[in-house]
């Protein structure tokens, strides 16, 4: 692997924003392949996700790494657009209606973005109809539903039903949040469940066949 690319991956792993952006710019200046530069960034975030899943690092380290990834991606994006390189999969994510909690949802959004999904974050307190319209608008492959309160879990069920009733057969639905379990996911007809943000990337890739 090219030394510059390797240094980008290491910088993302460490959450070293300064080095990550400097080396990304160096890679661009050296006219390295845009997809290879992207791969080095994604590789770094994959390592962050793996360590987070194994409780080797915690939320602050993930946030720092995600910030380094975001700033590096801002430099790389014009090159990716010029090269016609776009994420293969689009994901819609949001916290369901009646629930204003967003920390877990934001973490999953960052992890999916780091895994090179095009993530459309609808925020919190999102009505079922809004999820449906977003899937249609963006041609999404995946929907992520988050809930932290047991009282908002029925909204998760209503959202799954709304997406199914809309005839959006191609889209996969993943659910998560503190009160959510695999059995509940099965009960409401979701395609996937993740107990934490670290596992959410593997689940998402598996659901879309990436």
N, C-alpha and C positions, 0 to 999 in steps of 0.2 A: 504494500500500500504506500502511496505517495506520502512523504514526510509531512507535508502541509495538511493533507487530509487526516492523517493519524493524529496530528496535534489538535485539529478541530474536534475530533471525537473525544479526545482526552479532556479538552477544555469544557465541553458540554457535560461530560461525566462529573467534573469538579464544580460545575456552575461558575466557571471563570469567564465572565461576560467579556472582559477586556481582551483576553487572549482569543476567545471564540470569534469575536467580531474582527479582530486584527488578522487572524489567520484565514477567516472566510474572505476578507478583502484581498489578502495575499493570493489565495487560490484563484479568485476572480481575475486579479492582475496577471497571474501566470497563465490565464486562459485555459484553466482546467475545465473538464467537462462538467456542465451544470448538474447533471444527474449524479455524478460521482461526488460532487461537493454536498449535494442534498443527502446522499447515502451516508456520508460521514457524520452529518448532523443527526440523522435518524438513528444511526448506530449508537451514538452517544446517549440519546434519549431512551433507546431500548435498554441500555445498561442501567440507566436511572430507574426505569420501570421495574426491571428485574430485582434490583436491590431494595426498592420500596416495597415490592410484593413480599420479599423475604425479611422485612423489618430490619434491614441493614442501614437504611436511611429513613428520614421522616419527612413530614410535609414541608418544613422550611427548605430543606435541601432540594426537594422536587421543584418548589417554586423558583428557587434561584437558578436551577438548571433550565427550567422552562423559559425564564426571562432571557437567559443567554441564547437559547434556541430561537426565541422570537426575534431578538435583535439581529442575529446572524441571518435568519430567514428574510428579514426586511432588506438586507443587502443583496441577498441572492435572488429574490423574487423577480426583479426585472430581467435577469439572465434566464430564469426558468420560463418566463413568459415569451421571451425572444426565441428560446429553443423549442417552444411549444410543449413544455413539460408541465403537466398538471396532475394533481392527485387523482388516483384512479377511482377513489370512492368518496362520496359525500355523506356526512352524518349530520343529523339534526339532533340537538340536545337541549333539554330544559327541565326545570323543576315543575312538577305538575300543579294544576290549579289548587289554590288554597294554601300552598306551601311557599314560604319566602326564603327558605334555606338554600345556600348556593355553594358552600365550601367544597363539598364532595363533588357536586356537579362541575364546578370550575376545575377541579383537579383532573377529572375524567376528560373534560374538554381539552386541557393542556396535554394530557397524555395521548389523546387521539390525534391532536394537531402534530405532536412530536413524532407520531407514527406515520405522518404524511397523509392523514385524512383531511379533506376539506370540511371543517367543522362550522356549522351555523348554530350559534348559541342564542336561543330564544329567551334566556334569562329565567326568572322565577314566576310562579303563579300563572303558568301557561295553560290556557283553555284547550280542550281536546281539538276543537275546530282549527285552532292556530297551528297545532302540530300537523294536522291534515293538510292545511293550505301550504305550509312550509315544505312538506314532502313533495307536493305537486309542483311548487314553484322551482325548487332546486333539483328535482329528480333524485331525491335522496335514496341511498342504498340501505341506510341504517338510521334508526331513531333510538336515542337514549333518554329514558325517563327516570327522573330522580325524585325521591320523597324521603323526608326525614321524620315526618310525623305519622303515627298510626292512623290518625284521623284523615289524612290525605291519601292514604292507600287506595280507597275506592276511586279516587280521581285517576289513579294509574290504570285501574281496570276499565274505567270509562274511556280513557284515551286509547288503550289498545283496541277496544271495541270500535271506536270511531274510525281508527285507521283501517281496521279490517272491513268495516261496513262501507268505507269509501272505495273499496275494491283495489287498494294499493298492494296487490299480491306480491310484488317484487321486493318490497321493503322489509327488512328484518327489524324487530323491536327488542331492545335490551333494557333491563330494569335494574335498579340498584338503590341503595340507601339503607340507613341503619335498621329500620324495622322490616326490610324486605328480605325474603328467603327464597330459596330455590323452589320450594313447594308452592309459595304464593305466585311466583313467576309462572309456574306450570298451570296453576289454577286459573290465572287470567289470560293465558294463551300467549305469553311472551316467548320470544325465540331464545333469549339468553338472559343470564343473571350473573352479576359479578359482585363479590362481597367487598371489593375494594378497588381503588383507582388503579393500583398496580396490575391487577388481573384483568382490568377492563380492555387493555390493548389486545391481549391474546384472544379474549372472547370476541372482540370486534372483528379481528382478522379472520377468526374461524367462521363467524356468521356470514361475512361477505365473500368468503373463499379466497382471501388474499394470501 
